[in-house]
Amino acid sequence: MKVGIPKEIKNNENRVGMTPAGVSELVRHGHEVSVQHTAGEGSGFADEEYVKAGARILPSIEAVYGECDMIVKVKEPIEPEYSLVRPGQLLFTYFHFACEKELTEAMLKSGAVCLAYETVQLPNGTLPLLQPMSEVAGRMATLNGAYYLQKTKGGKGKLISGVPGVSPARVLVLGGGVVGEAAALMAAGLGADVTIADISLPRLRQLDIETPANVHTLYSSEHNIRKQLPTVDIVVGSVLVPGDKTPHLITKEMLKLMEPGTVLVDVAIDQGGCFETSRPTTHSDPVYIEDGIVHYCVANIPGAVPNTSTMALTNATLRYAVALADKGWQQACKDDASLAKGLNIVEGKVTFKAVADVFGLPYEPLG
């Protein structure tokens, strides 16, 4: 199969769909891999490394889309790419369709096969292709929250760790999944007083056992969240409903409960965000202040550490990419029910129910 790796063109997105090591494995399986010129540069991988791994270097994004059967990316195609996607072409990337109607309509119109990293799901419920970026995003959420807590950045002027004789910052993490646990552990490691909230009692019990003594668990309800808000310094929103829009756990009205300079970090912004006042931001313009509250809502947080992120992502996606290239998407998905759950749009049909429900579109499950 002809596999293409284009350069990401989303704002400040420096990750790339595959490392040279991943390319080498595809080539070893007999596939032809084409990489766009300088696609890996932002992640620290030069064209020469891809050539040594057996790839061809193509001069433009148009050439990659035009020649290849499967496109392996990091982020969803954006408007300049829509016209490049061809009928029957397989796109293997993060899509987050449920909060992007324009993207959904464009991919339906394209006739492509859209296999989304974020909805590939193992029998135990884990999301293997979302997990590595969730681990990065959770850690980065805490670091960014601590950074914007500085007075010069709009925050309260608190050091997350405190110092001897001065209390540390209080961090509230909404959601006890992979992102939430990573954020809580990073915050705890920095010395913060951390509370992590979730609606799953078994998960809370597990977190209570596994996390340090400065991490406390809380059942997530509107009442309990409201009680926390007057004294928290950083709130990390990390709620996930696979493939669906995220519920708003903090409303605009609830901002009044917080002290000015409190920092909200919405890691769920890719799926619509878990704060009512959230709107997507970029690495070049990451924050805004509403009602005195700092909002950090960057939609591709791991893009700030692309070397780490690209290697972690390839480690997770490679086995699936190889299976898709070896067998074709139909047979690969037939052989692996977990991979089949990644199919969101297939040749003009919505095949993932949550996406169909959000936009009122016909849902057509694969046979």
C-alpha positions as CSV (number, residue, x, y, z in Angstrom):
1,M,0.0,0.0,0.0
2,K,1.1,3.6,-0.6
3,V,1.2,5.3,2.8
4,G,1.5,9.1,3.0
5,I,2.6,11.3,5.9
6,P,1.8,15.0,5.3
7,K,3.1,17.9,7.2
8,E,0.7,19.2,9.8
9,I,-0.6,22.6,9.0
10,K,-2.8,23.4,12.1
11,N,-1.6,26.4,14.2
12,N,1.7,25.6,15.9
13,E,1.2,21.8,15.4
14,N,4.8,20.5,15.3
15,R,4.0,16.8,15.7
16,V,4.2,14.4,12.7
17,G,2.1,11.3,12.0
18,M,5.0,8.9,12.2
19,T,8.6,8.7,13.3
20,P,11.4,7.3,11.0
21,A,11.3,4.1,13.1
22,G,7.7,3.7,12.3
23,V,8.3,4.3,8.6
24,S,11.1,1.7,8.7
25,E,8.6,-0.9,10.0
26,L,6.1,-0.2,7.2
27,V,8.8,-0.4,4.6
28,R,9.9,-3.7,6.1
29,H,6.3,-5.0,5.5
30,G,6.7,-4.1,1.8
31,H,4.8,-0.8,1.7
32,E,5.8,2.4,0.0
33,V,5.9,5.4,2.3
34,S,5.9,9.0,1.2
35,V,6.7,11.8,3.6
36,Q,6.2,15.5,2.8
37,H,9.3,17.6,2.8
38,T,10.2,18.9,6.3
39,A,7.1,17.1,7.8
40,G,9.2,15.8,10.7
41,E,11.3,18.9,11.2
42,G,9.2,20.3,14.1
43,S,9.5,17.0,16.0
44,G,13.3,16.8,15.5
45,F,13.2,14.3,12.6
46,A,15.1,15.4,9.4
47,D,14.1,14.3,5.9
48,E,17.4,12.4,5.8
49,E,16.3,10.2,8.6
50,Y,13.1,9.3,6.7
51,V,15.1,8.6,3.6
52,K,17.4,6.2,5.5
53,A,14.3,4.5,6.9
54,G,13.2,3.9,3.3
55,A,10.7,6.7,2.6
56,R,10.4,8.9,-0.4
57,I,10.3,12.6,0.2
58,L,7.6,14.5,-1.7
59,P,7.7,18.3,-2.2
60,S,4.1,19.2,-1.2
61,I,1.0,18.2,0.7
62,E,-0.9,18.0,-2.6
63,A,1.6,15.4,-3.8
64,V,1.2,13.3,-0.6
65,Y,-2.6,13.3,-0.7
66,G,-2.6,12.8,-4.5
67,E,-0.4,9.7,-4.6
68,C,-1.2,7.8,-1.4
69,D,-3.9,5.3,-0.5
70,M,-3.6,5.8,3.3
71,I,-2.8,9.1,5.0
72,V,-1.4,8.9,8.5
73,K,-1.7,12.2,10.4
74,V,-1.9,13.6,13.9
75,K,-4.6,16.2,13.7
76,E,-7.8,16.3,11.7
77,P,-7.7,17.8,8.2
78,I,-8.4,21.6,8.2
79,E,-10.1,23.6,5.5
80,P,-7.1,23.9,3.1
81,E,-6.9,20.0,3.1
82,Y,-10.6,19.3,2.5
83,S,-10.3,19.4,-1.3
84,L,-7.2,17.2,-1.2
85,V,-9.0,14.2,0.3
86,R,-10.1,11.6,-2.3
87,P,-13.0,9.1,-2.4
88,G,-12.0,5.8,-0.9
89,Q,-8.8,7.2,0.6
90,L,-8.2,6.1,4.2
91,L,-7.4,8.8,6.7
92,F,-6.0,7.5,10.0
93,T,-5.7,10.4,12.5
94,Y,-7.5,12.2,15.4
95,F,-10.8,13.7,14.2
96,H,-13.0,14.6,17.1
97,F,-16.0,15.0,14.8
98,A,-18.6,15.6,17.4
99,C,-17.5,19.2,17.9
100,E,-16.7,20.0,14.3
101,K,-19.7,20.1,12.0
102,E,-17.8,21.7,9.1
103,L,-15.2,18.9,9.2
104,T,-17.9,16.2,9.5
105,E,-19.7,17.6,6.4
106,A,-16.4,17.9,4.5
107,M,-15.4,14.3,5.2
108,L,-18.8,13.0,4.3
109,K,-18.6,14.9,1.0
110,S,-15.1,13.6,0.3
111,G,-16.1,10.0,0.2
112,A,-13.1,9.0,2.3
113,V,-12.8,6.4,5.0
114,C,-12.1,8.2,8.3
115,L,-10.7,6.1,11.0
116,A,-10.4,8.1,14.2
117,Y,-7.6,7.4,16.8
118,E,-9.8,8.6,19.6
119,T,-12.6,6.0,19.2
120,V,-10.4,2.9,18.8
121,Q,-11.4,1.0,21.9
122,L,-10.2,-2.2,23.6
123,P,-12.7,-4.6,25.2
124,N,-11.9,-3.3,28.7
125,G,-12.9,0.2,27.6
126,T,-9.5,1.8,27.3
127,L,-8.6,4.0,24.3
128,P,-5.1,2.9,23.3
129,L,-4.5,5.6,20.7
130,L,-5.8,8.4,22.9
131,Q,-3.9,7.3,25.9
132,P,-0.4,8.4,25.1
133,M,-1.5,11.9,24.1
134,S,-3.8,12.0,27.2
135,E,-0.8,11.3,29.4
136,V,1.1,14.1,27.7
137,A,-1.9,16.5,27.8
138,G,-2.5,15.8,31.5
139,R,1.0,16.5,32.6
140,M,1.1,19.6,30.4
141,A,-2.2,20.8,31.7
142,T,-0.8,21.1,35.2
143,L,2.4,22.8,34.0
144,N,0.5,25.3,32.0
145,G,-2.0,25.9,34.8
146,A,1.0,26.6,37.1
147,Y,2.5,28.9,34.6
148,Y,-0.6,31.0,34.1
149,L,-1.1,31.2,37.9
150,Q,1.6,33.8,37.8
151,K,0.4,37.4,38.4
152,T,2.2,38.6,35.3
153,K,0.1,36.1,33.2
154,G,-3.2,37.0,34.7
155,G,-3.3,34.6,37.6
156,K,-3.4,34.9,41.4
157,G,0.3,35.2,41.8
158,K,0.7,31.9,43.6
159,L,3.5,29.3,43.3
160,I,1.9,25.9,42.8
161,S,4.2,24.2,45.3
162,G,4.2,26.9,48.0
163,V,7.3,27.3,50.1
164,P,8.0,26.5,53.8
165,G,5.5,28.4,55.8
166,V,3.3,29.2,52.8
167,S,0.5,26.8,51.7
168,P,0.7,25.3,48.1
169,A,-1.9,26.0,45.5
170,R,-5.1,24.0,45.4
171,V,-5.8,22.1,42.2
172,L,-9.1,20.6,41.3
173,V,-9.1,17.9,38.5
174,L,-12.5,17.1,37.0
175,G,-12.4,13.5,35.6
176,G,-10.3,10.6,36.8
177,G,-9.3,9.1,33.5
178,V,-5.9,9.0,31.9
179,V,-5.7,12.8,31.5
180,G,-7.0,13.5,35.0
181,E,-4.7,11.0,36.7
182,A,-1.7,12.4,34.8
183,A,-2.6,16.0,35.8
184,A,-3.2,15.0,39.4
185,L,0.1,13.1,39.7
186,M,2.0,16.0,38.1
187,A,0.4,18.5,40.4
188,A,1.0,16.3,43.4
189,G,4.6,15.9,42.4
190,L,5.0,19.7,42.4
191,G,3.6,19.8,45.9
192,A,0.1,21.1,45.3
193,D,-3.0,20.2,47.3
194,V,-5.0,18.2,44.8
195,T,-8.6,17.0,44.6
196,I,-9.6,14.7,41.8
197,A,-13.4,14.3,41.1
198,D,-15.1,11.5,39.2
199,I,-18.6,9.8,39.0
200,S,-17.1,6.3,39.2
201,L,-16.7,5.0,42.8
202,P,-14.5,2.1,41.7
203,R,-12.3,4.6,39.9
204,L,-12.1,6.8,42.9
205,R,-11.2,3.9,45.1
206,Q,-8.4,3.0,42.7
207,L,-7.1,6.5,42.6
208,D,-7.3,6.8,46.4
209,I,-5.0,3.7,46.7
210,E,-2.6,4.7,43.9
211,T,-2.1,8.4,44.3
212,P,0.1,10.2,46.9
213,A,-1.2,11.5,50.2
214,N,-1.7,15.1,48.9
215,V,-4.3,13.8,46.3
216,H,-7.8,13.6,47.6
217,T,-10.8,12.0,45.8
218,L,-14.3,13.5,45.5
219,Y,-17.5,12.2,44.0
220,S,-18.3,14.5,41.1
221,S,-21.6,16.4,41.4
222,E,-22.6,19.9,40.8
223,H,-23.0,20.5,44.6
224,N,-19.5,19.2,45.3
225,I,-17.9,21.1,42.5
226,R,-19.6,24.3,43.7
227,K,-18.2,23.8,47.2
228,Q,-14.6,23.5,45.8
229,L,-14.6,26.5,43.5
230,P,-14.2,29.4,46.0
231,T,-10.9,28.0,47.2
232,V,-9.3,26.4,44.2
233,D,-6.5,28.0,42.2
234,I,-6.4,25.7,39.1
235,V,-9.1,23.6,37.6
236,V,-8.2,21.0,35.0
237,G,-11.1,19.8,33.0
238,S,-10.5,16.3,31.7
239,V,-13.9,14.7,31.2
240,L,-14.2,12.4,28.2
241,V,-17.3,10.8,26.6
242,P,-15.7,8.8,23.7
243,G,-16.6,10.2,20.4
244,D,-19.3,12.5,21.9
245,K,-19.5,16.1,23.1
246,T,-18.3,16.8,26.6
247,P,-20.8,17.9,29.2
248,H,-20.3,21.4,30.8
249,L,-19.4,20.8,34.4
250,I,-18.7,24.5,35.1
251,T,-21.2,27.0,33.8
252,K,-20.7,30.7,33.2
253,E,-22.7,31.5,36.3
254,M,-20.3,29.3,38.4
255,L,-17.3,31.5,37.4
256,K,-18.6,34.0,40.0
257,L,-17.8,31.5,42.7
258,M,-14.1,31.6,42.0
259,E,-11.5,34.2,42.9
260,P,-10.2,36.4,40.1
261,G,-7.0,34.9,38.7
262,T,-8.1,31.3,39.0
263,V,-6.9,29.3,36.0
264,L,-9.2,26.9,34.1
265,V,-7.4,24.4,31.8
266,D,-9.8,22.7,29.5
267,V,-8.2,19.5,28.1
268,A,-11.5,18.4,26.7
269,I,-11.8,21.3,24.3
270,D,-11.2,18.9,21.4
271,Q,-14.6,17.4,22.2
272,G,-16.4,20.8,22.9
273,G,-15.0,21.5,26.3
274,C,-16.2,20.9,29.8
275,F,-16.5,24.6,30.8
276,E,-19.4,26.5,29.3
277,T,-17.2,29.5,28.7
278,S,-14.5,27.5,26.9
279,R,-13.6,28.3,23.3
280,P,-10.6,26.8,21.4
281,T,-7.4,28.7,21.6
282,T,-3.9,28.1,20.0
283,H,-0.4,27.9,21.2
284,S,0.3,31.3,19.7
285,D,-2.7,32.8,21.6
286,P,-3.4,30.3,24.4
287,V,-5.4,32.2,27.0
288,Y,-8.2,34.7,27.5
289,I,-9.8,36.1,30.6
290,E,-13.6,36.0,31.2
291,D,-15.2,37.3,34.4
292,G,-11.7,37.5,35.9
293,I,-11.0,33.8,35.3
294,V,-8.0,32.7,33.1
295,H,-9.0,30.2,30.4
296,Y,-6.4,28.0,28.7
297,C,-8.2,26.0,26.0
298,V,-5.5,25.0,23.5
299,A,-6.9,22.2,21.3
300,N,-3.5,20.5,20.7
301,I,-1.7,20.7,24.0
302,P,0.8,17.8,23.2
303,G,1.9,19.8,20.1
304,A,4.0,21.9,22.4
305,V,6.3,19.0,23.1
306,P,6.3,17.3,19.6
307,N,9.4,15.2,20.0
308,T,8.0,13.3,23.0
309,S,4.5,13.3,21.6
310,T,5.4,12.0,18.2
311,M,7.4,9.1,19.6
312,A,4.7,8.2,22.1
313,L,2.0,8.4,19.4
314,T,3.9,6.2,16.9
315,N,4.5,3.6,19.7
316,A,0.7,3.3,20.0
317,T,-0.5,3.7,16.4
318,L,2.1,1.7,14.5
319,R,0.7,-1.8,15.0
320,Y,-2.7,-0.6,13.7
321,A,-1.1,1.3,10.8
322,V,0.8,-1.8,9.8
323,A,-2.4,-3.9,10.0
324,L,-4.3,-1.4,7.9
325,A,-1.6,-1.3,5.3
326,D,-1.1,-5.1,5.2
327,K,-4.8,-6.1,5.0
328,G,-6.6,-3.0,3.8
329,W,-9.1,-1.3,6.2
330,Q,-12.0,-3.6,5.6
331,Q,-10.2,-6.8,6.5
332,A,-8.2,-5.2,9.3
333,C,-11.3,-3.9,10.9
334,K,-13.1,-7.2,10.4
335,D,-10.2,-9.0,12.2
336,D,-10.0,-6.4,15.0
337,A,-13.2,-5.2,16.6
338,S,-11.3,-2.6,18.6
339,L,-9.9,-1.0,15.4
340,A,-13.4,-1.2,13.8
341,K,-14.7,1.1,16.5
342,G,-12.4,3.8,15.0
343,L,-14.5,4.0,11.9
344,N,-16.5,7.2,12.1
345,I,-17.2,8.0,8.5
346,V,-17.1,5.6,5.6
347,E,-17.5,6.7,2.0
348,G,-20.2,9.3,2.7
349,K,-21.9,7.5,5.6
350,V,-21.7,8.2,9.4
351,T,-20.8,4.9,11.0
352,F,-20.3,6.2,14.6
353,K,-23.6,6.7,16.5
354,A,-22.5,9.6,18.8
355,V,-21.4,11.7,15.8
356,A,-24.7,11.0,14.0
357,D,-26.7,11.9,17.1
358,V,-24.9,15.2,17.7
359,F,-25.6,16.5,14.2
360,G,-28.9,14.7,13.5
361,L,-27.4,12.7,10.7
362,P,-28.4,9.2,9.6
363,Y,-26.5,6.5,11.4
364,E,-25.4,3.6,9.2
365,P,-23.5,0.9,11.1
366,L,-21.2,-1.3,9.1
367,G,-22.6,-4.7,8.5
